[in-house]
């Protein structure tokens, strides 16, 4: 486990228990290379599209009637 050197204080937004390595490290490059495939972009686009459709349906089925027919 990595430990800070004696007398070292992390910055205000830095945690001592990081999950991912620093952005410019070779380990981070290896992690991002795993997701460098068109299938990941397709999956993200599909999830975003379904999310937008569900949001539209929620607004149409619940918010619009609530605004048209106030209780």
Backbone torsions as a table, in degrees:
resi	resn	phi	psi	omega
1	UNK	NA	140.1	-179.7
2	UNK	-78.4	136.2	176.7
3	UNK	-128.3	145.5	178.3
4	UNK	-69.7	148.4	177.7
5	UNK	-69.2	160.9	-177.5
6	UNK	-62.9	131.6	178.5
7	UNK	85.5	-2.4	-179.3
8	UNK	-86.9	129.1	176.5
9	UNK	-115.0	125.1	179.1
10	UNK	-68.5	158.3	178.8
11	UNK	-66.2	174.9	-174.9
12	UNK	-66.0	-23.9	-177.8
13	UNK	-112.6	12.2	-176.8
14	UNK	-107.6	129.6	178.5
15	UNK	-95.7	150.2	177.5
16	UNK	-79.8	-17.8	177.8
17	UNK	-110.3	86.8	-179.7
18	UNK	-90.7	144.3	179.2
19	UNK	-88.7	-44.4	-178.9
20	UNK	-101.9	148.9	176.3
21	UNK	-71.9	168.0	178.0
22	UNK	-57.3	153.4	-172.6
23	UNK	-61.7	-36.7	-175.3
24	UNK	-89.7	11.0	-178.6
25	UNK	-87.7	156.1	176.7
26	UNK	-62.3	-31.1	179.4
27	UNK	-65.2	-39.6	178.3
28	UNK	-67.2	-37.3	177.1
29	UNK	-62.4	-36.8	178.9
30	UNK	-68.4	-38.8	179.5
31	UNK	-66.5	-45.8	-179.2
32	UNK	-69.7	-25.9	177.7
33	UNK	-68.2	-25.9	178.5
34	UNK	-64.9	-29.3	-176.4
35	UNK	-103.6	17.4	-179.2
36	UNK	-94.6	65.5	-179.3
37	UNK	-143.4	143.4	-178.5
38	UNK	-58.8	-24.0	-179.9
39	UNK	-64.3	-34.7	178.5
40	UNK	-67.7	-39.3	177.2
41	UNK	-65.4	-39.7	177.5
42	UNK	-63.6	-44.1	179.2
43	UNK	-63.0	-43.6	179.5
44	UNK	-64.4	-41.6	177.6
45	UNK	-64.6	-39.3	178.2
46	UNK	-63.6	-46.8	179.3
47	UNK	-63.7	-39.8	178.1
48	UNK	-64.9	-41.6	178.8
49	UNK	-63.3	-45.3	177.2
50	UNK	-63.3	-37.3	178.1
51	UNK	-63.0	-42.2	178.0
52	UNK	-65.7	-39.8	178.1
53	UNK	-63.7	-43.2	178.8
54	UNK	-65.5	-38.2	177.0
55	UNK	-63.7	-44.8	178.6
56	UNK	-60.6	-44.5	-179.7
57	UNK	-65.0	-39.9	178.4
58	UNK	-61.9	-45.9	179.4
59	UNK	-63.2	-43.5	-177.7
60	UNK	-67.9	-39.7	-173.6
61	UNK	-89.4	-23.9	-175.1
62	UNK	-119.4	-43.9	-174.3
63	UNK	-78.5	-46.2	-178.8
64	UNK	-61.4	-47.4	176.8
65	UNK	-62.4	-34.5	178.8
66	UNK	-65.3	-37.1	179.1
67	UNK	-75.6	-33.3	-179.4
68	UNK	-76.2	-35.9	-177.4
69	UNK	-122.1	78.9	-178.1
70	UNK	-65.6	145.3	-177.0
71	UNK	-78.6	NA	NA
